[in-house]
Amino acid sequence: MALIEVPELDAVPTVVTDRITSIEGVLSTQTHIAFRTYSKTDLDAGFAIGAE
C-alpha cells in the first residue's frame, strides 16, 4: 500500500501511471481516493459565518 498526497486531484493519474508503475516489482495498481470529511456541526458553523 502507498499513500500519496498531491496538490490537486488531477495529479493522481500522473503519479500512479507514470511514477508508481515504473517502480521495479510493481505489477499492478488499484487507486482508492479518500477525502477529508467534516462533522455536520463543523459544516453548519462554517456555512453560518456572515449569515447574520
mmCIF file of the N, C-alpha and C atoms, coordinates in Angstrom:
data_MODEL
# 
_entry.id   MODEL 
# 
loop_
_atom_site.group_PDB 
_atom_site.id 
_atom_site.type_symbol 
_atom_site.label_atom_id 
_atom_site.label_alt_id 
_atom_site.label_comp_id 
_atom_site.label_asym_id 
_atom_site.label_entity_id 
_atom_site.label_seq_id 
_atom_site.pdbx_PDB_ins_code 
_atom_site.Cartn_x 
_atom_site.Cartn_y 
_atom_site.Cartn_z 
_atom_site.occupancy 
_atom_site.B_iso_or_equiv 
_atom_site.pdbx_formal_charge 
_atom_site.auth_seq_id 
_atom_site.auth_comp_id 
_atom_site.auth_asym_id 
_atom_site.auth_atom_id 
_atom_site.pdbx_PDB_model_num 
ATOM 1   N N  . MET A 1 1  ? 0.851   -1.164 0.000   1.00 0.00 ? 1  MET A N  1 
ATOM 2   C CA . MET A 1 1  ? 0.000   0.000  0.000   1.00 0.00 ? 1  MET A CA 1 
ATOM 3   C C  . MET A 1 1  ? 0.897   1.227  0.000   1.00 0.00 ? 1  MET A C  1 
ATOM 4   N N  . ALA A 1 2  ? 0.478   2.228  -0.739  1.00 0.00 ? 2  ALA A N  1 
ATOM 5   C CA . ALA A 1 2  ? 1.185   3.508  -0.773  1.00 0.00 ? 2  ALA A CA 1 
ATOM 6   C C  . ALA A 1 2  ? 0.174   4.617  -0.549  1.00 0.00 ? 2  ALA A C  1 
ATOM 7   N N  . LEU A 1 3  ? 0.548   5.575  0.226   1.00 0.00 ? 3  LEU A N  1 
ATOM 8   C CA . LEU A 1 3  ? -0.284  6.753  0.462   1.00 0.00 ? 3  LEU A CA 1 
ATOM 9   C C  . LEU A 1 3  ? 0.404   7.916  -0.232  1.00 0.00 ? 3  LEU A C  1 
ATOM 10  N N  . ILE A 1 4  ? -0.335  8.588  -1.096  1.00 0.00 ? 4  ILE A N  1 
ATOM 11  C CA . ILE A 1 4  ? 0.243   9.747  -1.775  1.00 0.00 ? 4  ILE A CA 1 
ATOM 12  C C  . ILE A 1 4  ? -0.591  10.973 -1.451  1.00 0.00 ? 4  ILE A C  1 
ATOM 13  N N  . GLU A 1 5  ? 0.061   12.111 -1.441  1.00 0.00 ? 5  GLU A N  1 
ATOM 14  C CA . GLU A 1 5  ? -0.626  13.389 -1.325  1.00 0.00 ? 5  GLU A CA 1 
ATOM 15  C C  . GLU A 1 5  ? -0.223  14.208 -2.528  1.00 0.00 ? 5  GLU A C  1 
ATOM 16  N N  . VAL A 1 6  ? -1.201  14.792 -3.171  1.00 0.00 ? 6  VAL A N  1 
ATOM 17  C CA . VAL A 1 6  ? -0.943  15.607 -4.354  1.00 0.00 ? 6  VAL A CA 1 
ATOM 18  C C  . VAL A 1 6  ? -1.584  16.972 -4.154  1.00 0.00 ? 6  VAL A C  1 
ATOM 19  N N  . PRO A 1 7  ? -1.041  17.996 -4.792  1.00 0.00 ? 7  PRO A N  1 
ATOM 20  C CA . PRO A 1 7  ? -1.588  19.339 -4.609  1.00 0.00 ? 7  PRO A CA 1 
ATOM 21  C C  . PRO A 1 7  ? -2.995  19.497 -5.189  1.00 0.00 ? 7  PRO A C  1 
ATOM 22  N N  . GLU A 1 8  ? -3.304  18.700 -6.193  1.00 0.00 ? 8  GLU A N  1 
ATOM 23  C CA . GLU A 1 8  ? -4.647  18.743 -6.770  1.00 0.00 ? 8  GLU A CA 1 
ATOM 24  C C  . GLU A 1 8  ? -5.011  17.364 -7.311  1.00 0.00 ? 8  GLU A C  1 
ATOM 25  N N  . LEU A 1 9  ? -6.291  17.070 -7.335  1.00 0.00 ? 9  LEU A N  1 
ATOM 26  C CA . LEU A 1 9  ? -6.789  15.756 -7.728  1.00 0.00 ? 9  LEU A CA 1 
ATOM 27  C C  . LEU A 1 9  ? -6.315  15.334 -9.119  1.00 0.00 ? 9  LEU A C  1 
ATOM 28  N N  . ASP A 1 10 ? -6.163  16.284 -10.023 1.00 0.00 ? 10 ASP A N  1 
ATOM 29  C CA . ASP A 1 10 ? -5.749  15.963 -11.395 1.00 0.00 ? 10 ASP A CA 1 
ATOM 30  C C  . ASP A 1 10 ? -4.349  15.368 -11.470 1.00 0.00 ? 10 ASP A C  1 
ATOM 31  N N  . ALA A 1 11 ? -3.565  15.469 -10.404 1.00 0.00 ? 11 ALA A N  1 
ATOM 32  C CA . ALA A 1 11 ? -2.205  14.925 -10.400 1.00 0.00 ? 11 ALA A CA 1 
ATOM 33  C C  . ALA A 1 11 ? -2.178  13.426 -10.102 1.00 0.00 ? 11 ALA A C  1 
ATOM 34  N N  . VAL A 1 12 ? -3.241  12.860 -9.583  1.00 0.00 ? 12 VAL A N  1 
ATOM 35  C CA . VAL A 1 12 ? -3.259  11.443 -9.202  1.00 0.00 ? 12 VAL A CA 1 
ATOM 36  C C  . VAL A 1 12 ? -2.955  10.517 -10.371 1.00 0.00 ? 12 VAL A C  1 
ATOM 37  N N  . PRO A 1 13 ? -3.610  10.640 -11.518 1.00 0.00 ? 13 PRO A N  1 
ATOM 38  C CA . PRO A 1 13 ? -3.310  9.711  -12.619 1.00 0.00 ? 13 PRO A CA 1 
ATOM 39  C C  . PRO A 1 13 ? -1.846  9.742  -13.050 1.00 0.00 ? 13 PRO A C  1 
ATOM 40  N N  . THR A 1 14 ? -1.245  10.912 -13.060 1.00 0.00 ? 14 THR A N  1 
ATOM 41  C CA . THR A 1 14 ? 0.158   11.019 -13.453 1.00 0.00 ? 14 THR A CA 1 
ATOM 42  C C  . THR A 1 14 ? 1.055   10.310 -12.452 1.00 0.00 ? 14 THR A C  1 
ATOM 43  N N  . VAL A 1 15 ? 0.803   10.523 -11.177 1.00 0.00 ? 15 VAL A N  1 
ATOM 44  C CA . VAL A 1 15 ? 1.626   9.882  -10.145 1.00 0.00 ? 15 VAL A CA 1 
ATOM 45  C C  . VAL A 1 15 ? 1.490   8.364  -10.237 1.00 0.00 ? 15 VAL A C  1 
ATOM 46  N N  . VAL A 1 16 ? 0.273   7.879  -10.386 1.00 0.00 ? 16 VAL A N  1 
ATOM 47  C CA . VAL A 1 16 ? 0.052   6.432  -10.409 1.00 0.00 ? 16 VAL A CA 1 
ATOM 48  C C  . VAL A 1 16 ? 0.608   5.811  -11.678 1.00 0.00 ? 16 VAL A C  1 
ATOM 49  N N  . THR A 1 17 ? 0.253   6.345  -12.828 1.00 0.00 ? 17 THR A N  1 
ATOM 50  C CA . THR A 1 17 ? 0.644   5.684  -14.083 1.00 0.00 ? 17 THR A CA 1 
ATOM 51  C C  . THR A 1 17 ? 2.091   5.936  -14.477 1.00 0.00 ? 17 THR A C  1 
ATOM 52  N N  . ASP A 1 18 ? 2.601   7.107  -14.199 1.00 0.00 ? 18 ASP A N  1 
ATOM 53  C CA . ASP A 1 18 ? 3.970   7.417  -14.619 1.00 0.00 ? 18 ASP A CA 1 
ATOM 54  C C  . ASP A 1 18 ? 5.018   7.094  -13.560 1.00 0.00 ? 18 ASP A C  1 
ATOM 55  N N  . ARG A 1 19 ? 4.684   7.293  -12.307 1.00 0.00 ? 19 ARG A N  1 
ATOM 56  C CA . ARG A 1 19 ? 5.704   7.158  -11.262 1.00 0.00 ? 19 ARG A CA 1 
ATOM 57  C C  . ARG A 1 19 ? 5.643   5.806  -10.553 1.00 0.00 ? 19 ARG A C  1 
ATOM 58  N N  . ILE A 1 20 ? 4.479   5.447  -10.023 1.00 0.00 ? 20 ILE A N  1 
ATOM 59  C CA . ILE A 1 20 ? 4.382   4.231  -9.215  1.00 0.00 ? 20 ILE A CA 1 
ATOM 60  C C  . ILE A 1 20 ? 4.560   2.975  -10.070 1.00 0.00 ? 20 ILE A C  1 
ATOM 61  N N  . THR A 1 21 ? 3.929   2.944  -11.228 1.00 0.00 ? 21 THR A N  1 
ATOM 62  C CA . THR A 1 21 ? 4.046   1.734  -12.063 1.00 0.00 ? 21 THR A CA 1 
ATOM 63  C C  . THR A 1 21 ? 5.441   1.546  -12.638 1.00 0.00 ? 21 THR A C  1 
ATOM 64  N N  . SER A 1 22 ? 6.273   2.575  -12.589 1.00 0.00 ? 22 SER A N  1 
ATOM 65  C CA . SER A 1 22 ? 7.643   2.433  -13.093 1.00 0.00 ? 22 SER A CA 1 
ATOM 66  C C  . SER A 1 22 ? 8.599   1.883  -12.026 1.00 0.00 ? 22 SER A C  1 
ATOM 67  N N  . ILE A 1 23 ? 8.131   1.679  -10.810 1.00 0.00 ? 23 ILE A N  1 
ATOM 68  C CA . ILE A 1 23 ? 8.959   1.133  -9.740  1.00 0.00 ? 23 ILE A CA 1 
ATOM 69  C C  . ILE A 1 23 ? 9.117   -0.371 -9.963  1.00 0.00 ? 23 ILE A C  1 
ATOM 70  N N  . GLU A 1 24 ? 10.342  -0.842 -9.917  1.00 0.00 ? 24 GLU A N  1 
ATOM 71  C CA . GLU A 1 24 ? 10.620  -2.258 -10.116 1.00 0.00 ? 24 GLU A CA 1 
ATOM 72  C C  . GLU A 1 24 ? 9.862   -3.091 -9.080  1.00 0.00 ? 24 GLU A C  1 
ATOM 73  N N  . GLY A 1 25 ? 9.176   -4.121 -9.550  1.00 0.00 ? 25 GLY A N  1 
ATOM 74  C CA . GLY A 1 25 ? 8.431   -5.014 -8.667  1.00 0.00 ? 25 GLY A CA 1 
ATOM 75  C C  . GLY A 1 25 ? 6.943   -4.692 -8.578  1.00 0.00 ? 25 GLY A C  1 
ATOM 76  N N  . VAL A 1 26 ? 6.532   -3.505 -9.011  1.00 0.00 ? 26 VAL A N  1 
ATOM 77  C CA . VAL A 1 26 ? 5.107   -3.159 -9.007  1.00 0.00 ? 26 VAL A CA 1 
ATOM 78  C C  . VAL A 1 26 ? 4.470   -3.823 -10.223 1.00 0.00 ? 26 VAL A C  1 
ATOM 79  N N  . LEU A 1 27 ? 3.568   -4.750 -9.965  1.00 0.00 ? 27 LEU A N  1 
ATOM 80  C CA . LEU A 1 27 ? 2.936   -5.499 -11.048 1.00 0.00 ? 27 LEU A CA 1 
ATOM 81  C C  . LEU A 1 27 ? 1.603   -4.893 -11.481 1.00 0.00 ? 27 LEU A C  1 
ATOM 82  N N  . SER A 1 28 ? 0.891   -4.282 -10.529 1.00 0.00 ? 28 SER A N  1 
ATOM 83  C CA . SER A 1 28 ? -0.387  -3.660 -10.857 1.00 0.00 ? 28 SER A CA 1 
ATOM 84  C C  . SER A 1 28 ? -0.729  -2.653 -9.758  1.00 0.00 ? 28 SER A C  1 
ATOM 85  N N  . THR A 1 29 ? -1.713  -1.834 -10.033 1.00 0.00 ? 29 THR A N  1 
ATOM 86  C CA . THR A 1 29 ? -2.166  -0.850 -9.045  1.00 0.00 ? 29 THR A CA 1 
ATOM 87  C C  . THR A 1 29 ? -3.686  -0.833 -8.989  1.00 0.00 ? 29 THR A C  1 
ATOM 88  N N  . GLN A 1 30 ? -4.195  -0.405 -7.866  1.00 0.00 ? 30 GLN A N  1 
ATOM 89  C CA . GLN A 1 30 ? -5.604  -0.075 -7.690  1.00 0.00 ? 30 GLN A CA 1 
ATOM 90  C C  . GLN A 1 30 ? -5.620  1.261  -6.972  1.00 0.00 ? 30 GLN A C  1 
ATOM 91  N N  . THR A 1 31 ? -6.413  2.183  -7.455  1.00 0.00 ? 31 THR A N  1 
ATOM 92  C CA . THR A 1 31 ? -6.450  3.512  -6.869  1.00 0.00 ? 31 THR A CA 1 
ATOM 93  C C  . THR A 1 31 ? -7.755  3.700  -6.109  1.00 0.00 ? 31 THR A C  1 
ATOM 94  N N  . HIS A 1 32 ? -7.631  4.076  -4.857  1.00 0.00 ? 32 HIS A N  1 
ATOM 95  C CA . HIS A 1 32 ? -8.776  4.389  -3.997  1.00 0.00 ? 32 HIS A CA 1 
ATOM 96  C C  . HIS A 1 32 ? -8.548  5.795  -3.456  1.00 0.00 ? 32 HIS A C  1 
ATOM 97  N N  . ILE A 1 33 ? -9.545  6.622  -3.559  1.00 0.00 ? 33 ILE A N  1 
ATOM 98  C CA . ILE A 1 33 ? -9.396  8.012  -3.151  1.00 0.00 ? 33 ILE A CA 1 
ATOM 99  C C  . ILE A 1 33 ? -10.257 8.273  -1.931  1.00 0.00 ? 33 ILE A C  1 
ATOM 100 N N  . ALA A 1 34 ? -9.657  8.926  -0.941  1.00 0.00 ? 34 ALA A N  1 
ATOM 101 C CA . ALA A 1 34 ? -10.383 9.313  0.269   1.00 0.00 ? 34 ALA A CA 1 
ATOM 102 C C  . ALA A 1 34 ? -10.250 10.824 0.443   1.00 0.00 ? 34 ALA A C  1 
ATOM 103 N N  . PHE A 1 35 ? -11.339 11.431 0.802   1.00 0.00 ? 35 PHE A N  1 
ATOM 104 C CA . PHE A 1 35 ? -11.341 12.860 1.055   1.00 0.00 ? 35 PHE A CA 1 
ATOM 105 C C  . PHE A 1 35 ? -11.573 13.092 2.539   1.00 0.00 ? 35 PHE A C  1 
ATOM 106 N N  . ARG A 1 36 ? -11.051 14.183 3.029   1.00 0.00 ? 36 ARG A N  1 
ATOM 107 C CA . ARG A 1 36 ? -11.283 14.548 4.424   1.00 0.00 ? 36 ARG A CA 1 
ATOM 108 C C  . ARG A 1 36 ? -12.751 14.910 4.587   1.00 0.00 ? 36 ARG A C  1 
ATOM 109 N N  . THR A 1 37 ? -13.345 14.464 5.669   1.00 0.00 ? 37 THR A N  1 
ATOM 110 C CA . THR A 1 37 ? -14.742 14.775 5.945   1.00 0.00 ? 37 THR A CA 1 
ATOM 111 C C  . THR A 1 37 ? -14.846 15.615 7.215   1.00 0.00 ? 37 THR A C  1 
ATOM 112 N N  . TYR A 1 38 ? -15.922 16.322 7.329   1.00 0.00 ? 38 TYR A N  1 
ATOM 113 C CA . TYR A 1 38 ? -16.148 17.183 8.486   1.00 0.00 ? 38 TYR A CA 1 
ATOM 114 C C  . TYR A 1 38 ? -17.502 16.839 9.097   1.00 0.00 ? 38 TYR A C  1 
ATOM 115 N N  . SER A 1 39 ? -17.625 17.032 10.401  1.00 0.00 ? 39 SER A N  1 
ATOM 116 C CA . SER A 1 39 ? -18.894 16.742 11.079  1.00 0.00 ? 39 SER A CA 1 
ATOM 117 C C  . SER A 1 39 ? -19.945 17.762 10.658  1.00 0.00 ? 39 SER A C  1 
ATOM 118 N N  . LYS A 1 40 ? -21.209 17.412 10.819  1.00 0.00 ? 40 LYS A N  1 
ATOM 119 C CA . LYS A 1 40 ? -22.307 18.317 10.479  1.00 0.00 ? 40 LYS A CA 1 
ATOM 120 C C  . LYS A 1 40 ? -22.208 19.603 11.284  1.00 0.00 ? 40 LYS A C  1 
ATOM 121 N N  . THR A 1 41 ? -21.806 19.505 12.535  1.00 0.00 ? 41 THR A N  1 
ATOM 122 C CA . THR A 1 41 ? -21.661 20.691 13.390  1.00 0.00 ? 41 THR A CA 1 
ATOM 123 C C  . THR A 1 41 ? -20.624 21.643 12.801  1.00 0.00 ? 41 THR A C  1 
ATOM 124 N N  . ASP A 1 42 ? -19.477 21.099 12.388  1.00 0.00 ? 42 ASP A N  1 
ATOM 125 C CA . ASP A 1 42 ? -18.440 21.938 11.792  1.00 0.00 ? 42 ASP A CA 1 
ATOM 126 C C  . ASP A 1 42 ? -18.910 22.556 10.481  1.00 0.00 ? 42 ASP A C  1 
ATOM 127 N N  . LEU A 1 43 ? -19.602 21.773 9.650   1.00 0.00 ? 43 LEU A N  1 
ATOM 128 C CA . LEU A 1 43 ? -20.101 22.301 8.390   1.00 0.00 ? 43 LEU A CA 1 
ATOM 129 C C  . LEU A 1 43 ? -21.123 23.400 8.612   1.00 0.00 ? 43 LEU A C  1 
ATOM 130 N N  . ASP A 1 44 ? -22.049 23.173 9.543   1.00 0.00 ? 44 ASP A N  1 
ATOM 131 C CA . ASP A 1 44 ? -23.063 24.187 9.841   1.00 0.00 ? 44 ASP A CA 1 
ATOM 132 C C  . ASP A 1 44 ? -22.406 25.460 10.342  1.00 0.00 ? 44 ASP A C  1 
ATOM 133 N N  . ALA A 1 45 ? -21.413 25.337 11.196  1.00 0.00 ? 45 ALA A N  1 
ATOM 134 C CA . ALA A 1 45 ? -20.718 26.514 11.728  1.00 0.00 ? 45 ALA A CA 1 
ATOM 135 C C  . ALA A 1 45 ? -19.995 27.250 10.613  1.00 0.00 ? 45 ALA A C  1 
ATOM 136 N N  . GLY A 1 46 ? -19.365 26.520 9.716   1.00 0.00 ? 46 GLY A N  1 
ATOM 137 C CA . GLY A 1 46 ? -18.628 27.148 8.614   1.00 0.00 ? 46 GLY A CA 1 
ATOM 138 C C  . GLY A 1 46 ? -19.532 27.894 7.652   1.00 0.00 ? 46 GLY A C  1 
ATOM 139 N N  . PHE A 1 47 ? -20.685 27.322 7.331   1.00 0.00 ? 47 PHE A N  1 
ATOM 140 C CA . PHE A 1 47 ? -21.598 27.967 6.400   1.00 0.00 ? 47 PHE A CA 1 
ATOM 141 C C  . PHE A 1 47 ? -22.427 29.059 7.050   1.00 0.00 ? 47 PHE A C  1 
ATOM 142 N N  . ALA A 1 48 ? -22.413 29.130 8.383   1.00 0.00 ? 48 ALA A N  1 
ATOM 143 C CA . ALA A 1 48 ? -23.180 30.150 9.089   1.00 0.00 ? 48 ALA A CA 1 
ATOM 144 C C  . ALA A 1 48 ? -22.402 31.457 9.222   1.00 0.00 ? 48 ALA A C  1 
ATOM 145 N N  . ILE A 1 49 ? -21.122 31.448 8.882   1.00 0.00 ? 49 ILE A N  1 
ATOM 146 C CA . ILE A 1 49 ? -20.300 32.654 9.018   1.00 0.00 ? 49 ILE A CA 1 
ATOM 147 C C  . ILE A 1 49 ? -20.869 33.752 8.119   1.00 0.00 ? 49 ILE A C  1 
ATOM 148 N N  . GLY A 1 50 ? -21.136 34.890 8.700   1.00 0.00 ? 50 GLY A N  1 
ATOM 149 C CA . GLY A 1 50 ? -21.662 36.033 7.951   1.00 0.00 ? 50 GLY A CA 1 
ATOM 150 C C  . GLY A 1 50 ? -23.126 35.926 7.615   1.00 0.00 ? 50 GLY A C  1 
ATOM 151 N N  . ALA A 1 51 ? -23.840 35.002 8.238   1.00 0.00 ? 51 ALA A N  1 
ATOM 152 C CA . ALA A 1 51 ? -25.264 34.817 7.906   1.00 0.00 ? 51 ALA A CA 1 
ATOM 153 C C  . ALA A 1 51 ? -26.179 35.727 8.702   1.00 0.00 ? 51 ALA A C  1 
ATOM 154 N N  . GLU A 1 52 ? -25.616 36.512 9.604   1.00 0.00 ? 52 GLU A N  1 
ATOM 155 C CA . GLU A 1 52 ? -26.478 37.391 10.418  1.00 0.00 ? 52 GLU A CA 1 
ATOM 156 C C  . GLU A 1 52 ? -27.163 38.440 9.599   1.00 0.00 ? 52 GLU A C  1 
# 
